Amino acid sequence: MNDKIKYFKKEGEALEEGLSNNVYASEDKILKVYTHFPLTSFYATFLELITGNLDYISRNDRINVEKEIIPFIEEAGLKSPEILDSGEEFVIFQKIEGESGYQHLNNCSEAEAESFGRALKNFLVDLHNQGVALRDARVSNYLVGDSIYSIDHEYASVDAGRFFFFIDELTVTSSARQTDKYHSFVKGFKPRRIAIVLSIFMAFYHSILFERDFNRFKRIFGSLRKDFF
């Protein structure tokens, strides 16, 4: 095991341990260790299975795209944490202070939620115009503080088509549906009707398979009550 990984595992805080990566934090850095798990994100994989277009991304490709994507993110108007170091199985990022987009939509005002939705809409429009899709654009993959940062780009594609642009729209909408400020957020984000409808099913599937958080279910049901009543 690499000495830097050993140090973070011993001295740092484990933030996330999953199928595709493990994330650790020190006082001013974030270490992301990539596994060999080859599937793309939950949302992308689910829709790829339906369409028969399953995509596999190697660990090396996922590390490379983390580096390659940063100029596109910044050109589209958001910031991205600086990459401080990398190796065969890891990337070390600058640690950014702020709350995740998911936390933000459970803590912020209605006006702030709408503003956040508008910011992500403008960002994704500009990003897609560059031919780039994130393929895992859920709101928890943004950090909100003095600025908005886009994080976690290992599944991104810099030569994407409309299918993956739609996955980004659906992913944002579905993940926002699992928060308290969903309706204010979509006022700013303005997803298409098909994304709104599909987000109902995707939000439930994501919550059941991965999050298993009762509060998420309550928020999804709450969003549906406002949708229909």
C-alpha positions in Angstrom: 0.0 0.0 0.0 1.2 3.5 -0.9 2.7 5.4 2.1 0.3 8.4 1.5 -2.7 6.1 1.6 -1.4 4.5 4.8 -1.0 7.9 6.4 -4.5 9.0 5.6 -6.0 5.7 6.8 -4.1 6.0 10.0 -4.3 9.7 10.7 -7.3 10.9 8.7 -11.0 10.6 8.9 -12.9 8.1 6.7 -15.6 10.1 4.9 -16.9 7.5 2.5 -16.2 3.8 1.7 -18.0 2.4 -1.3 -17.8 0.1 -4.2 -15.9 2.4 -6.5 -13.8 4.6 -4.1 -12.9 5.3 -0.5 -12.5 8.9 0.7 -10.4 10.1 3.6 -9.9 13.6 5.0 -7.0 15.3 6.8 -7.0 18.8 8.1 -6.5 20.4 4.7 -6.6 17.6 2.1 -8.9 14.9 0.8 -7.6 11.5 -0.4 -9.7 9.5 -2.9 -8.6 5.9 -3.4 -10.1 4.3 -6.5 -11.1 0.6 -6.5 -11.2 -1.7 -9.6 -15.0 -1.6 -9.5 -15.8 -1.0 -13.2 -19.4 0.2 -13.3 -20.4 3.9 -13.7 -22.6 5.7 -11.3 -25.9 4.3 -10.1 -28.0 6.5 -12.3 -25.9 6.0 -15.4 -25.6 2.3 -14.9 -29.4 1.9 -14.3 -30.3 3.6 -17.6 -27.4 2.0 -19.5 -28.8 -1.4 -18.5 -32.2 -0.4 -19.8 -30.9 0.7 -23.1 -28.3 -2.1 -23.5 -25.5 0.5 -23.6 -23.5 -0.6 -20.5 -20.2 1.2 -20.1 -17.2 0.2 -18.1 -14.5 2.6 -17.0 -11.1 1.4 -15.7 -9.5 2.8 -12.5 -6.8 4.5 -14.6 -9.4 6.2 -16.8 -11.4 7.4 -13.8 -8.3 9.0 -12.3 -7.3 10.6 -15.6 -10.8 12.1 -16.1 -10.7 13.7 -12.7 -7.7 15.7 -13.9 -9.0 16.3 -17.5 -12.4 17.6 -16.4 -11.3 20.6 -14.3 -10.8 23.2 -17.1 -14.3 22.3 -18.5 -15.9 22.7 -15.0 -14.3 26.1 -14.5 -15.2 27.2 -18.1 -18.8 26.4 -17.3 -18.8 28.7 -14.3 -18.2 26.5 -11.2 -15.0 25.8 -9.2 -13.3 22.5 -8.7 -10.9 21.5 -5.9 -7.3 21.7 -6.8 -5.5 18.4 -7.4 -2.4 18.3 -5.2 -1.0 14.9 -6.0 -1.9 11.6 -7.6 -0.7 8.0 -8.1 -1.7 4.7 -9.7 -4.8 4.3 -7.4 -5.3 7.7 -5.7 -5.8 11.4 -6.1 -5.3 14.0 -3.3 -7.5 17.1 -3.5 -7.5 20.4 -1.8 -10.1 20.3 1.0 -12.9 22.8 0.5 -15.0 24.1 3.4 -18.7 24.0 2.8 -21.8 21.8 2.9 -22.9 19.4 0.3 -25.7 20.4 -2.0 -27.8 17.7 -0.3 -27.2 19.3 3.1 -27.7 22.8 1.6 -31.1 21.9 0.3 -32.2 20.7 3.8 -30.8 23.7 5.6 -31.2 26.7 3.3 -34.1 29.1 2.7 -36.5 28.7 -0.2 -34.9 31.6 -2.1 -31.4 30.1 -1.6 -32.7 26.7 -2.9 -34.1 28.4 -6.0 -30.8 30.2 -6.5 -28.9 27.0 -6.2 -31.1 25.3 -8.8 -30.6 28.2 -11.2 -26.8 28.0 -10.7 -26.7 24.3 -11.5 -29.0 24.8 -14.5 -26.7 27.4 -16.0 -23.6 25.3 -15.1 -24.9 22.2 -16.8 -26.1 24.0 -19.9 -22.6 25.5 -20.4 -20.9 22.2 -19.6 -23.1 20.3 -22.1 -22.4 22.9 -24.7 -18.8 21.9 -24.4 -19.8 18.3 -25.0 -19.1 17.3 -21.4 -21.4 15.2 -19.1 -20.8 14.4 -15.5 -22.9 11.2 -15.4 -23.2 11.5 -11.7 -24.4 15.0 -11.1 -26.4 14.4 -7.9 -26.7 17.4 -5.6 -24.4 15.8 -3.0 -21.6 16.1 -5.5 -21.5 19.9 -5.1 -20.1 21.9 -2.2 -21.8 25.1 -1.3 -19.9 27.8 0.6 -18.6 31.1 -0.5 -18.7 29.6 -4.0 -20.2 26.4 -5.5 -17.7 23.6 -6.2 -18.3 20.6 -8.4 -16.6 17.5 -7.0 -16.4 13.8 -7.8 -15.9 13.6 -11.6 -14.6 10.1 -12.0 -17.5 9.1 -14.3 -17.5 12.2 -16.5 -17.2 12.1 -20.2 -15.6 14.8 -22.3 -17.1 13.5 -25.5 -20.7 12.8 -24.4 -24.0 12.8 -26.3 -27.6 13.7 -25.5 -28.2 10.5 -23.6 -25.7 11.4 -20.9 -26.8 15.1 -20.9 -30.2 13.8 -19.9 -28.7 11.6 -17.2 -27.2 14.7 -15.7 -30.6 16.5 -15.7 -32.3 13.4 -14.3 -29.7 12.8 -11.6 -29.9 16.4 -10.3 -33.7 16.3 -10.3 -33.9 12.9 -8.6 -31.4 13.7 -5.9 -33.0 17.1 -5.2 -36.3 15.3 -4.8 -34.8 13.6 -1.7 -34.4 17.0 0.1 -36.7 19.4 1.9 -36.4 22.2 -0.7 -37.1 20.2 -3.8 -39.9 22.4 -5.2 -38.0 25.6 -4.7 -34.9 24.1 -6.2 -36.7 23.0 -9.4 -38.2 26.5 -9.8 -34.6 27.5 -10.5 -33.4 24.3 -12.2 -36.4 24.0 -14.5 -36.1 20.3 -15.5 -38.1 19.0 -18.4 -41.3 17.1 -17.6 -39.9 13.7 -18.4 -37.1 14.3 -15.9 -39.6 15.3 -13.2 -41.7 12.1 -13.8 -38.7 9.7 -14.0 -37.1 11.4 -10.9 -39.9 9.9 -8.8 -38.9 6.3 -9.6 -35.1 7.0 -9.6 -35.3 8.7 -6.2 -37.0 5.7 -4.7 -34.6 3.2 -6.3 -31.6 5.2 -5.2 -32.8 5.6 -1.6 -33.7 1.9 -1.3 -30.5 0.5 -2.9 -27.9 2.8 -1.5 -29.0 5.3 1.1 -31.5 3.3 3.2 -32.4 6.6 5.0 -36.0 6.9 6.3 -35.8 10.7 6.1 -35.1 10.5 2.4 -38.3 8.5 1.9 -40.3 11.1 3.9 -39.0 13.8 1.8 -39.8 12.0 -1.5 -43.4 11.4 -0.3 -43.5 15.0 0.8 -42.5 16.2 -2.7 -45.2 13.9 -4.2 -47.9 15.4 -2.0 -47.0 18.9 -3.3 -46.8 17.6 -6.9 -50.3 16.2 -6.8 -52.2 18.0 -4.1 
